[in-house]
């Protein structure tokens, strides 16, 4: 009985190890997008690349704005944050990983912000 239990545990560990190995080699496409009527939108986006967090910042004078990156490795995640300028307006952020459903958020008004994360 004990040998059966040990054998079962070894099999489970082997399956999990294979899944982790496969996941660490998979390439993921991330599409960041900001749409709306706001001008001078501050944009900050981050993602894991090669095991490290990479963060970039840009200012979009006009919308729409898009950025697509590919990343590889077990660690995933990141965020897309937007902050509207003093002239306000409306803007929406969207992050799509591969063909999954997008993560979205909206901002409206002067200095309003929104964040798309959890992907």
C-alpha positions as YAML, in Angstrom:
chain: A
units: angstrom
residues:
- id: 1
  name: UNK
  ca: [0.00, 0.00, 0.00]
- id: 2
  name: UNK
  ca: [2.80, 2.41, 0.91]
- id: 3
  name: UNK
  ca: [4.61, 1.63, -2.34]
- id: 4
  name: UNK
  ca: [1.44, 2.40, -4.31]
- id: 5
  name: UNK
  ca: [1.10, 5.74, -2.54]
- id: 6
  name: UNK
  ca: [4.76, 6.64, -3.18]
- id: 7
  name: UNK
  ca: [4.45, 5.58, -6.83]
- id: 8
  name: UNK
  ca: [1.36, 7.77, -7.24]
- id: 9
  name: UNK
  ca: [3.13, 10.78, -5.73]
- id: 10
  name: UNK
  ca: [6.12, 10.32, -8.04]
- id: 11
  name: UNK
  ca: [3.78, 10.18, -11.06]
- id: 12
  name: UNK
  ca: [2.02, 13.40, -10.01]
- id: 13
  name: UNK
  ca: [5.35, 15.21, -9.51]
- id: 14
  name: UNK
  ca: [6.53, 14.04, -12.95]
- id: 15
  name: UNK
  ca: [3.36, 15.36, -14.65]
- id: 16
  name: UNK
  ca: [3.59, 18.73, -12.87]
- id: 17
  name: UNK
  ca: [7.28, 19.03, -13.73]
- id: 18
  name: UNK
  ca: [6.51, 18.41, -17.43]
- id: 19
  name: UNK
  ca: [3.72, 21.04, -17.41]
- id: 20
  name: UNK
  ca: [6.03, 23.63, -15.79]
- id: 21
  name: UNK
  ca: [8.76, 22.87, -18.32]
- id: 22
  name: UNK
  ca: [6.30, 23.20, -21.24]
- id: 23
  name: UNK
  ca: [4.93, 26.47, -19.85]
- id: 24
  name: UNK
  ca: [8.41, 27.97, -19.44]
- id: 25
  name: UNK
  ca: [9.09, 27.46, -23.16]
- id: 26
  name: UNK
  ca: [5.75, 28.81, -24.44]
- id: 27
  name: UNK
  ca: [5.74, 32.17, -26.23]
- id: 28
  name: UNK
  ca: [2.90, 34.53, -25.23]
- id: 29
  name: UNK
  ca: [1.69, 37.55, -27.26]
- id: 30
  name: UNK
  ca: [0.45, 40.53, -25.23]
- id: 31
  name: UNK
  ca: [-1.46, 43.38, -26.89]
- id: 32
  name: UNK
  ca: [-1.84, 46.67, -24.99]
- id: 33
  name: UNK
  ca: [-4.41, 49.13, -26.33]
- id: 34
  name: UNK
  ca: [-5.75, 52.53, -25.31]
- id: 35
  name: UNK
  ca: [-8.72, 54.09, -27.08]
- id: 36
  name: UNK
  ca: [-10.92, 57.11, -26.52]
- id: 37
  name: UNK
  ca: [-11.17, 60.87, -26.95]
- id: 38
  name: UNK
  ca: [-8.62, 62.04, -24.35]
- id: 39
  name: UNK
  ca: [-5.41, 63.79, -25.39]
- id: 40
  name: UNK
  ca: [-1.97, 63.66, -23.76]
- id: 41
  name: UNK
  ca: [-2.62, 60.37, -21.99]
- id: 42
  name: UNK
  ca: [0.21, 59.04, -19.80]
- id: 43
  name: UNK
  ca: [0.65, 55.31, -20.40]
- id: 44
  name: UNK
  ca: [2.65, 52.88, -18.30]
- id: 45
  name: UNK
  ca: [2.86, 49.19, -19.14]
- id: 46
  name: UNK
  ca: [4.81, 46.29, -17.74]
- id: 47
  name: UNK
  ca: [5.30, 42.61, -18.37]
- id: 48
  name: UNK
  ca: [7.63, 39.80, -17.42]
- id: 49
  name: UNK
  ca: [10.37, 39.16, -19.97]
- id: 50
  name: UNK
  ca: [12.98, 36.46, -19.57]
- id: 51
  name: UNK
  ca: [12.21, 36.23, -15.84]
- id: 52
  name: UNK
  ca: [12.47, 39.99, -15.20]
- id: 53
  name: UNK
  ca: [9.82, 42.68, -14.94]
- id: 54
  name: UNK
  ca: [10.08, 45.26, -17.71]
- id: 55
  name: UNK
  ca: [8.28, 48.62, -17.37]
- id: 56
  name: UNK
  ca: [7.89, 51.33, -20.01]
- id: 57
  name: UNK
  ca: [6.20, 54.73, -20.06]
- id: 58
  name: UNK
  ca: [4.87, 56.77, -22.97]
- id: 59
  name: UNK
  ca: [2.63, 59.75, -23.62]
- id: 60
  name: UNK
  ca: [0.03, 59.43, -26.35]
- id: 61
  name: UNK
  ca: [-0.74, 62.85, -27.82]
- id: 62
  name: UNK
  ca: [-3.80, 61.33, -29.49]
- id: 63
  name: UNK
  ca: [-5.58, 57.98, -29.37]
- id: 64
  name: UNK
  ca: [-5.77, 55.13, -30.32]
- id: 65
  name: UNK
  ca: [-2.46, 53.76, -29.06]
- id: 66
  name: UNK
  ca: [-1.34, 50.13, -29.30]
- id: 67
  name: UNK
  ca: [1.73, 48.12, -28.40]
- id: 68
  name: UNK
  ca: [2.30, 44.41, -28.92]
- id: 69
  name: UNK
  ca: [5.04, 42.39, -27.23]
- id: 70
  name: UNK
  ca: [5.94, 38.74, -27.04]
- id: 71
  name: UNK
  ca: [7.35, 37.14, -23.95]
- id: 72
  name: UNK
  ca: [8.50, 33.69, -23.03]
- id: 73
  name: UNK
  ca: [8.75, 32.00, -19.70]
- id: 74
  name: UNK
  ca: [6.87, 30.66, -16.74]
- id: 75
  name: UNK
  ca: [6.24, 34.01, -15.08]
- id: 76
  name: UNK
  ca: [3.39, 36.00, -16.57]
- id: 77
  name: UNK
  ca: [1.62, 39.12, -15.54]
- id: 78
  name: UNK
  ca: [1.93, 42.80, -15.77]
- id: 79
  name: UNK
  ca: [-0.23, 45.86, -16.03]
- id: 80
  name: UNK
  ca: [-1.34, 48.72, -18.24]
- id: 81
  name: UNK
  ca: [-2.15, 51.99, -16.48]
- id: 82
  name: UNK
  ca: [-3.40, 55.21, -18.02]
- id: 83
  name: UNK
  ca: [-3.73, 58.72, -16.58]
- id: 84
  name: UNK
  ca: [-5.63, 61.43, -18.41]
- id: 85
  name: UNK
  ca: [-4.31, 64.98, -18.61]
- id: 86
  name: UNK
  ca: [-5.88, 68.15, -17.25]
- id: 87
  name: UNK
  ca: [-8.14, 68.45, -20.32]
- id: 88
  name: UNK
  ca: [-9.87, 65.20, -19.30]
- id: 89
  name: UNK
  ca: [-11.88, 63.29, -21.87]
- id: 90
  name: UNK
  ca: [-12.51, 59.56, -21.89]
- id: 91
  name: UNK
  ca: [-10.16, 56.64, -22.43]
- id: 92
  name: UNK
  ca: [-10.26, 52.87, -22.09]
- id: 93
  name: UNK
  ca: [-7.37, 50.47, -21.63]
- id: 94
  name: UNK
  ca: [-7.38, 46.88, -22.81]
- id: 95
  name: UNK
  ca: [-4.85, 44.06, -22.47]
- id: 96
  name: UNK
  ca: [-5.22, 40.84, -24.45]
- id: 97
  name: UNK
  ca: [-2.97, 37.82, -23.91]
- id: 98
  name: UNK
  ca: [-2.91, 35.52, -26.94]
- id: 99
  name: UNK
  ca: [-6.59, 35.01, -27.81]
- id: 100
  name: UNK
  ca: [-7.95, 35.23, -24.25]
- id: 101
  name: UNK
  ca: [-10.69, 37.65, -23.26]
- id: 102
  name: UNK
  ca: [-9.26, 41.16, -22.76]
- id: 103
  name: UNK
  ca: [-8.88, 42.85, -19.37]
- id: 104
  name: UNK
  ca: [-10.43, 46.31, -19.63]
- id: 105
  name: UNK
  ca: [-10.95, 49.48, -17.60]
- id: 106
  name: UNK
  ca: [-12.09, 53.05, -18.33]
- id: 107
  name: UNK
  ca: [-11.21, 56.54, -17.14]
- id: 108
  name: UNK
  ca: [-13.17, 59.77, -17.56]
- id: 109
  name: UNK
  ca: [-12.37, 63.34, -16.50]
- id: 110
  name: UNK
  ca: [-9.35, 65.44, -15.67]
- id: 111
  name: UNK
  ca: [-6.45, 63.44, -14.20]
- id: 112
  name: UNK
  ca: [-8.59, 60.27, -14.03]
- id: 113
  name: UNK
  ca: [-6.81, 56.94, -14.20]
- id: 114
  name: UNK
  ca: [-7.54, 53.32, -15.03]
- id: 115
  name: UNK
  ca: [-5.56, 50.11, -14.76]
- id: 116
  name: UNK
  ca: [-5.79, 46.78, -16.58]
- id: 117
  name: UNK
  ca: [-3.96, 44.05, -14.68]
- id: 118
  name: UNK
  ca: [-4.22, 40.46, -13.52]
- id: 119
  name: UNK
  ca: [-3.22, 38.79, -16.74]
...
